[in-house]
Amino acid sequence: MMADGKPMGAALDIVRASMPKGVKVRVQMIPASRCVLRVPGDTVYTRLESMEWVENSALYLWSEPVLDLKTILFSRKDKPLEYEDLSSLMGMTIGCIKSFSYPEVESLFRSGKASRYDVNSDVVLLRMLKAGRVDAALFDQYTARWIIRRSPELSLGNFHESLRALGSTELRLAFNLHSDWEDRLPEVNELIRRNRARGVYEKIMDGY
């Protein structure tokens, strides 16, 4: 994410914490960053991804799981919704990000038992939820909390997070196919395992 014209955020901190000694991390703002991951070359590229989000996952090198990313139902504080099962969402208008897939609830949308309302921006979706234009919205908990904390018009007190997650996916570091880096991937994985055991990634996320 950009702040004061500089790239920052949890993803960058996680990448830096996961690199072995001697590896320098440089940030590049690339509009189609997944494309460079599919191009073998002299530079090693990486980004946080889930195997469930990309096609042809064999085209990448994958690290051990870094974080478990949960999909959470957000609603308004004055009209809180708890997720128990799909029947909890019947008849609801649920805000979603236009390009995202939500496999946990797609059957409700296809059957017409719930309405999907697409927008292009997480910030816009949170504003719509606050204004009552949708009954609920689906977010990963880290992104939503980060945006709310940084927004002067939003507050964590405006929203209710369902105690039960709809689902989760494992975030990993995806790398382009690079023979030298494939040899170093065991170092990365060992560091990731140690970081997870010590709670390093949770501490990074708590900072946001």
N, C-alpha and C positions, 0 to 999 in steps of 0.2 A: 504494500500500500504506500501511497505518497503522502508525506506530511512535510509542510514547509518546503516543498520542491525537492525533497530527498526521499529515496526509497527506504522504507523501514517496515517493521512489523514482525509478527511472530514467525512467519515462514522463513524470513531471512535469519532470525536468531536461531531457529531450529537447524537450518542448513549449516550455519557456522559451528554450532555445538556438535554437529555430527561428522565434521571433517577431521581426518587424522592430522597430526602435527606436520607442518610443512606445506599443507594445502592452502592456497590463498583463494578466497571467495570474492568474486567481483559481480556486481549486479548490472544486468543489462535489461532495459525496458524494451521488450520484444512483443509486438502486437499479437503474433501467432506463435507463442513460445513453444507449443507442442510440436510445431514443425521442425524446429532445430533439434529436437530430441530424436527425430527420425533420420537425421543426416549424419552419417559417420564423418569424422573429421579429426583435426588435431586438438580441438577444444572440447573439454568435457562440460556438458550442460546438465543442469538438474532443475527439478521443480517438485513441489509436493503434489502427489497425485494419489488416486485410488485406482487399482486395477479394474474396478467396476465402472469407472468413468471413461475409459479409453478403449478404442477398438485396436485389435492386433497388438495386444500387450507384449507379445514375444519380440516386438521391434525395439523394446527398451530393456535396459538393465534395471532391476528392482532391488531396493534395499529391504531389510527387515522392516516390519511395521513400526512406525514412529508414534502415532497417536490413533486412538479410536475416536472417530468423528461421529457424534450422535445427531440424528435428525429430531428436532424438538418442535412441538406444537406451541406456538405463541398465540395468546389471545389478550383481550383488554383486561386490565385489572378489575374493572367494575362488572365485567361479564366473563369470568374465568371459565375456561374449558379444560377438562381433564381427558386425556386419551386413555381409554381402556382397551378398545378394539375398534375395528372399522365402523361398527354401529354408532360409536361416539360422534362420528363426523357426518352421519347421514343428514341431508338437508342443508348442510353448511356451504357457504361460499368461502373457499380456501385460497388465499393468496399464494402465488408461486412465482419463482423467477423463470422468465420465458424460456430460456434455453436449457433449463434443468429438468432432469427426469426424477420422478418420485415413485419408485417401484412399489413402495409400501401402500400407496393409496391410488395407484393407477386404475385398479379395478373399480373403485368408486366413481372415478371420473368417466370411465368408459360406459358404465351402466347408467349414468345420469343421476346416481344417488347422492352425489355431491358435485358442486360446480367449481371448476378451476378458473381462477382469475389471474392472468399472467401480466407481469410488469417486467421492465428491463433492469430495475435497480433495487438493491436491498434497502437503501435509504427510503426510496419512494414507497416500497411495500410497508415498511414500518410506519411511515406517515399515514398511509391508507388504513392500516390496522388501528392506529391511535384514533383516527377520525371515524372509525366504525364503518368504513366502506367495504370491509371484508370481515367475516366472522372470526377467522383465524388465519395464521400464516405459518409456513414451514421454513425453518432455518436450521443451519447447524449452529449449535449454541455458542461457539466461539465467535463466529462472524457477527451474529446479532448483538451479543453483549459488547463487542468492541465498537460497533457502530453507535449503539445507544450511548455508551460512555463518552464518546467523542462528539456527540451531537448536542448543541445548545438547546434544541427544541424537543429532545426526547429524554426520557428518564426511565431507569429500570423500574421505577414506581408506576409507570404507565402500563406495564405489561405483566402478564402471568405466563410462566413457563410450566407446561405440563410436567408432572413428576416422572411420568413414564415416557421413554423415548419411543418414537415410531420404528426406529432402526438405527443401525450404525454401519460404518465402513472403515476399513483400515487405511490410514494415510501412510504412504511410503515415499521415499525419494526415488524418483524415476530419472535414469541417466540415459544419454544416448549410447549406442553401441560403440565402445571404444576399448580396444584390446588391452591397453595398459591399465585402464580403469577397472576392467573386469578382474584383473589380477589384484587390484587394491580393494575390491568390494568386500572381501572378508574383514579387512581392517575397519571399514565403515560399519559393517554389521555388528562387530564386536563392540564398538563404541556406542552404537545405538542400544544394544542390550544393556550395557552398563548404565547408560543415561536413563533408560526406563526404570531400571532397578533402583536408581537413586532419586527418581522423581524429577529429573532435570526438565523434561518437556512440560510437565504439569506446572512447574514453577514459572517457566517462560510464559505459558498461557495465562497464568494467574496475573502476570504483569500487564496484561492487556484487557 
